[in-house]
Amino acid sequence: MLRSGVEQLESIRDGRRVLIGSERVGDVTRHPAFIGACETVAGLYDLKKDPVHAAFAVSTDEDADPYSSYFLKPRTQDDLRKRAATHRLIAGKTFGMWGRSMDHVASFLTGMAMRPGLFEVGDNDFGANIQAFYDKARKEDAYVSYAINPPQGTRNPAGFDGTGFDNPSLRVVAETDDGIVLSGLKMLATAGVFSNYLFIGNITPLAPGQTAEAVTCVVPLAAEGVSLWMRKPYDGGPSDPARAPLSARYDETDAMVLCKDVKVPWENVFTYREPAQTRRIFFETPAHSLGNHQSNIRFHEKLKMIAGLAHKVVACTEAGQIPAVKEALGRLASLEALLGGVIEGQIAAPEAWGEGYVGVNRRMVYAALNWCTENHSQIIDTLRELCGGGMFQMPANLSVLDDPELAADFRTYFRTAHVDAEARAQLFRLAWDVIGTEFAGRHQSYEKFYSGGPFAVRAYNYTIADWDGYDTIVDDLLMSSDCGN
């Protein structure tokens, strides 16, 4: 079943506990902080249902109704391209500014369901559970978010010994015939307020003794005892006169998840009391690479937007013919093409995962992930330099147009030779929302840490690199007659 935008908003309207400071939000679909983002989510669901995109956005198996193709278990390069086209459709619609869209965690679930045997360890046989929830999410066209890291400051269990203070990180506090009970804090449920289910897991390594924390499961966002503690929203709602174009639509929000005696039935548990296994399911299945392939495509669409914005800005400032400006634009264009080529390579050189399944090339996914992490700040700084002081020359907002005298002055003195005052103000407001607003600042941090710290991203590259192949090249060189002599 392909869910419509109206159906998705209806599904998140009631029963969840969302906190903005001490404010308890009732209907998130009508709260000023979330209205613009809810419209975005609804639009993405309707976008997938549009028959224009059916050739790639929708898949059908012999035994299943039509479903969103980011739930497609790929067996061929064509399957990978179909998935990528859907990622690009969603990322393009949001200009790369909505990171945890509905295709992100769905890709993790799909990858995990491609290797259900990995969920069978010791007395735990949860392979059927991950497959069943994958089927359920696919059938419902559900939006799933995740919280898969412990809070900062809680990752060393020895640090709490003898302090008289219990580690607040989420853990199993009870076990019953029907399931388990969870309490504690988990980070970071980006887009959780718009989601139907929360996937709880551990991508951060656990110590061997952390068996209580070693749980992977899924809970409905409306489950009793689950609350989302939001960071400050960046959208002031439709009544805000200074509402920025990106902040108003693409603040996907971030939230800490607090669970207080949350009951999880056994059928929603995927790993339990196995610290190593709870992390292995990300990396010994296609989950992590499929999910970050989506992230790579999303960043690529964002880079296209930034390159276009930079080009429009220099046209507005009449600086386009300056050699140094052309050089800066040329570099942006080369970076965009380079990332696009690496993403294409992920599909052109697929990896086999057994049982007839294939995945994207992990080396290229992780190379792109590191490239994005390292280059985003410099890309934004290039745009900042090309804008110069243009953002600060504009009035606070376009309410000046409501006053005939001010409007006349604005249109006379704030235009350039080829761009009228309104268009110029709108262009620089957009630029400021990319480089200077709170929303822009959040993206600066997001692009550095959305897949872990830079050291973690480089560790992925180290782990998957062909070191034996590299060493062989050097050994062959050392043994060659030229080198030997």
TABELWO-V642423 format. One record per residue. N is the residue number from 0. PSI is psi in whole degrees, -180 to 180 (999 if undefined). Layout:
((N,PSI) (N,PSI))
This chain:
((0,130) (1,120) (2,141) (3,168) (4,-41) (5,-42) (6,-38) (7,-44) (8,-38) (9,-35) (10,-19) (11,11) (12,-38) (13,163) (14,1) (15,153) (16,110) (17,129) (18,129) (19,97) (20,-128) (21,-5) (22,127) (23,111) (24,132) (25,-94) (26,108) (27,-25) (28,-11) (29,1) (30,136) (31,-32) (32,-20) (33,-5) (34,-50) (35,-42) (36,-37) (37,-39) (38,-38) (39,-48) (40,-47) (41,-41) (42,-36) (43,-39) (44,-41) (45,-33) (46,-43) (47,-30) (48,-13) (49,123) (50,-22) (51,-32) (52,5) (53,-30) (54,-27) (55,-25) (56,-15) (57,138) (58,156) (59,122) (60,166) (61,-32) (62,20) (63,152) (64,166) (65,140) (66,162) (67,133) (68,-7) (69,-5) (70,2) (71,126) (72,110) (73,136) (74,-14) (75,168) (76,-36) (77,-38) (78,-42) (79,-39) (80,-35) (81,-45) (82,-45) (83,-38) (84,-36) (85,-42) (86,-44) (87,-35) (88,-48) (89,-45) (90,-38) (91,-37) (92,-30) (93,10) (94,30) (95,11) (96,-2) (97,98) (98,-49) (99,57) (100,172) (101,-17) (102,-7) (103,-66) (104,-30) (105,-35) (106,-38) (107,-47) (108,-42) (109,-45) (110,-40) (111,-40) (112,-12) (113,-15) (114,65) (115,-22) (116,-24) (117,-13) (118,11) (119,101) (120,128) (121,-128) (122,-7) (123,123) (124,82) (125,12) (126,-40) (127,-30) (128,-46) (129,-36) (130,-41) (131,-41) (132,-36) (133,-46) (134,-41) (135,-48) (136,-40) (137,-44) (138,-41) (139,-12) (140,44) (141,151) (142,117) (143,130) (144,175) (145,158) (146,107) (147,20) (148,147) (149,161) (150,150) (151,144) (152,1) (153,5) (154,-14) (155,100) (156,-28) (157,-23) (158,-13) (159,-5) (160,127) (161,7) (162,-14) (163,10) (164,122) (165,143) (166,124) (167,-1) (168,146) (169,138) (170,167) (171,123) (172,-10) (173,155) (174,134) (175,175) (176,-30) (177,-20) (178,-147) (179,166) (180,130) (181,142) (182,148) (183,-175) (184,143) (185,149) (186,153) (187,117) (188,71) (189,131) (190,10) (191,-32) (192,-22) (193,4) (194,165) (195,-36) (196,153) (197,121) (198,122) (199,129) (200,-162) (201,95) (202,-18) (203,133) (204,142) (205,151) (206,153) (207,-32) (208,-3) (209,58) (210,-31) (211,-34) (212,-17) (213,69) (214,138) (215,127) (216,-180) (217,140) (218,145) (219,143) (220,-22) (221,8) (222,146) (223,132) (224,-7) (225,130) (226,146) (227,120) (228,104) (229,146) (230,176) (231,125) (232,151) (233,-7) (234,125) (235,0) (236,171) (237,-24) (238,-6) (239,115) (240,-22) (241,23) (242,127) (243,150) (244,-36) (245,-45) (246,-36) (247,-21) (248,-26) (249,23) (250,94) (251,-8) (252,157) (253,146) (254,140) (255,143) (256,123) (257,123) (258,130) (259,101) (260,52) (261,124) (262,130) (263,117) (264,154) (265,-33) (266,-16) (267,12) (268,135) (269,-33) (270,154) (271,124) (272,27) (273,89) (274,-41) (275,-41) (276,-35) (277,-22) (278,-34) (279,-33) (280,-18) (281,-39) (282,-20) (283,15) (284,171) (285,7) (286,-55) (287,-38) (288,-39) (289,-42) (290,-38) (291,-17) (292,-42) (293,-42) (294,-40) (295,-45) (296,-41) (297,-44) (298,-39) (299,-42) (300,-36) (301,-42) (302,-38) (303,-44) (304,-43) (305,-41) (306,-43) (307,-40) (308,-43) (309,-41) (310,-41) (311,-38) (312,-46) (313,-28) (314,-38) (315,-37) (316,2) (317,29) (318,6) (319,-20) (320,-1) (321,128) (322,-42) (323,-33) (324,-43) (325,-39) (326,-44) (327,-43) (328,-39) (329,-37) (330,-42) (331,-43) (332,-40) (333,-38) (334,-41) (335,-45) (336,-39) (337,-48) (338,-41) (339,-39) (340,-40) (341,-40) (342,-42) (343,-39) (344,-31) (345,-32) (346,-37) (347,-22) (348,67) (349,163) (350,141) (351,138) (352,10) (353,163) (354,23) (355,3) (356,151) (357,160) (358,171) (359,159) (360,115) (361,-37) (362,-42) (363,-33) (364,-48) (365,-33) (366,-44) (367,-38) (368,-45) (369,-41) (370,-45) (371,-43) (372,-41) (373,-29) (374,-14) (375,-46) (376,-40) (377,-37) (378,-46) (379,-38) (380,-34) (381,-46) (382,-41) (383,-45) (384,-37) (385,-30) (386,-32) (387,-134) (388,17) (389,-36) (390,-31) (391,-3) (392,-8) (393,150) (394,165) (395,-39) (396,175) (397,18) (398,-15) (399,-24) (400,-15) (401,-14) (402,116) (403,-41) (404,-46) (405,-37) (406,-41) (407,-44) (408,-43) (409,-48) (410,-23) (411,-45) (412,-14) (413,7) (414,168) (415,-177) (416,-30) (417,-2) (418,128) (419,168) (420,-43) (421,-48) (422,-38) (423,-44) (424,-42) (425,-39) (426,-45) (427,-26) (428,-41) (429,-46) (430,-41) (431,-33) (432,-17) (433,-32) (434,-15) (435,-21) (436,174) (437,-38) (438,-44) (439,-41) (440,-39) (441,-41) (442,-32) (443,-45) (444,-40) (445,-47) (446,-21) (447,-30) (448,4) (449,-20) (450,27) (451,173) (452,161) (453,-36) (454,-35) (455,-42) (456,-41) (457,-31) (458,-37) (459,-44) (460,-41) (461,-45) (462,-37) (463,-5) (464,153) (465,70) (466,-35) (467,-41) (468,-41) (469,-45) (470,-37) (471,-39) (472,-46) (473,-41) (474,-43) (475,-40) (476,-44) (477,-30) (478,-7) (479,155) (480,-36) (481,-43) (482,-37) (483,-31) (484,999))
